[in-house]
Amino acid sequence: MKSHPLFEKLRIFAPGPTPVPELVLSEMARSPLHHRTKEFVDVLTRVKSGLQYLFQTKQPSYVLSSSGTGAMETVIVNLFATGDEVIAIDGGKFGERWGKLATKFGLTVHTLKVEWGQAVSPDDIIKLLKAHPKTRGVLFQASETSTGVYHPVKEIADAIHKNSDALVIVDAITALGVVDLPMDKWGLDAVISGSQKALMLPPGLAFLALSQKAQEQRKRSNIPNFYFNLDAEDKAALGGETAWTPAVSLICGLDVVLTQLQKVGLEPVFKHHAKLAEATRRGVKGLGLELFAKTSPSDALTAVHVPKEIPEGKKIVSYLRDQFGVTIAGGQDQWKGKIFRIAHLGFYDELDMLTILAALENTLKALGGHIELGKGVAAASQYFLEGRNHGK
Ligand SMILES: *Cc1c(COP(=O)(O)O)cnc(C)c1O
C-alpha cells in the first residue's frame, strides 16, 4: 500500500471474515483452556445457551470446529438418506453450494434457479414442491452473500409448511445476528451460522440448531460420516463437552461476544444493522451507482454494479487495497469484475461506513468514474444525522 508502513491500518469490509473487537482479541490471546476441564465445560455451557438466545430457540445448539460449510455438510449427512429428494434454491454461489453438497452425498436435488440479484419467489417453491411431493427438505440461504440479496425466510417457511412436510433448512451465516430470524416461531428446522461474519470472530467455528422435527428425521439418515456426527456430539454434550477437540480459543472469544450480545439485546442489534445497511445503500446511490439486488437487499452487505466508465471492475478492489489498505469483495463467476460488495455485518459503526464510502468515492474517481467526491459520504452522513434527530 502507498502510505508509510508506520501508518498502515488494514480495514476489512469484505463479507467475511469481518473485523474482531479488541475485547474478543484479548480474550483469545489467553492460554488455551484444556477442553476436558470444568473450566471449559462452564464456558461451553454458557456459549450454548447464548446460541439458543441468538437462534431464538429452545432446542439444543451445536458448536462445530469448522468453517460454515462444515455445518452445511453436517445437516446433509445427519438429516437425510441416500436418494432423498431435496430442493436447493440457487440464486448465487452459496445456493449453488447447497446443491453440490447434497448431490455429492447422493441426494436427488431439484434445483430452483434464481437470477443473481433477485430474491426467490415463494410461489416458485410451491410449484416445485407440488411437482416433487416426496421432497424432504428445502435448502436455501437467508442472505445470499454472493449477490447481497435477502431471501424472504418467513414467507418461504410459511409456503413450505402449507404445502409439504419438507424440512426448512436455512443457511443463515450472513443473517443470524443481523436480522430477526426467530427459529422456533417461524418453524425453521435447521439454522446454520458461522463465526467469521456477524459474530465478530475469526473463521473456524460453525453453529447449528435443529427443530424437533429435524431431530426426528436424523433417525432415517444412512449417509456415512465421522467428524460431523451429531450422535457423537449429543453423547459428548451429556458431559457438557464436544466430541472432538474444539477450537477452544475461538469458543472463549464467542463467549465474550454472546455475553455482550445478550446485554445489548437482539432488537437493538438488528436495528443497528438496518441503519448501517440503509446508510450504505444511500451512500452508493448518492454516487449515482446502482445496487445489484433488484429487490430485498440484504442488511449484511451491499452489492453494487461497477459503473460503466470503469471497464475493469477488479481494479476497484485492488486499488482500494493498494492505496488504502481496505479489503472489499468483488463479484464471483459471471459477475467477476462487474460488481463489488461492501460488508456491514458485525463489528462496524457509523464512522466505518463513512470511511469506506470515502475510500470508494476516491477510488472510483481515480479510475475514471463519473463521480462527484463527497456525494456518497454526504448521503450516508445525512441519514445518520436524521436518524439521531428522530431518535430524540
Ligand atoms: C461465508 C458463508 C458460508 C460459509 O463459508 P465458509 O467459507 O465455509 O465459512 C456459507 N454460506 C454463506 C451465505 C456465507 O456467507
The ligand as an SDF file (V2000), in Angstrom:
LIG
                    3D

 15 15  0  0  0  0  0  0  0  0999 V2000
  -19.4930  -17.3900    4.4130 C   0  0  0  0  0  0  0  0  0  0  0  0
  -20.6970  -18.1630    4.0280 C   0  0  0  0  0  0  0  0  0  0  0  0
  -20.7440  -19.5690    4.0930 C   0  0  0  0  0  0  0  0  0  0  0  0
  -19.6540  -20.4200    4.6600 C   0  0  0  0  0  0  0  0  0  0  0  0
  -18.4760  -20.3830    4.0230 O   0  0  0  0  0  0  0  0  0  0  0  0
  -17.1770  -20.9060    4.7720 P   0  0  0  0  0  0  0  0  0  0  0  0
  -16.1040  -20.3980    3.8950 O   0  0  0  0  0  0  0  0  0  0  0  0
  -17.2510  -22.3810    4.8090 O   0  0  0  0  0  0  0  0  0  0  0  0
  -17.1960  -20.3270    6.1480 O   0  0  0  0  0  0  0  0  0  0  0  0
  -21.9110  -20.1990    3.7230 C   0  0  0  0  0  0  0  0  0  0  0  0
  -22.9830  -19.5150    3.3380 N   0  0  0  0  0  0  0  0  0  0  0  0
  -22.9900  -18.1730    3.2750 C   0  0  0  0  0  0  0  0  0  0  0  0
  -24.2410  -17.4850    2.8560 C   0  0  0  0  0  0  0  0  0  0  0  0
  -21.8470  -17.4550    3.6090 C   0  0  0  0  0  0  0  0  0  0  0  0
  -21.8550  -16.1200    3.5600 O   0  0  0  0  0  0  0  0  0  0  0  0
  1  2  1  0
  2  3  1  0
  2 14  2  0
  3  4  1  0
  3 10  2  0
  4  5  1  0
  5  6  1  0
  6  7  2  0
  6  8  1  0
  6  9  1  0
 10 11  1  0
 11 12  2  0
 12 13  1  0
 12 14  1  0
 14 15  1  0
M  END
$$$$
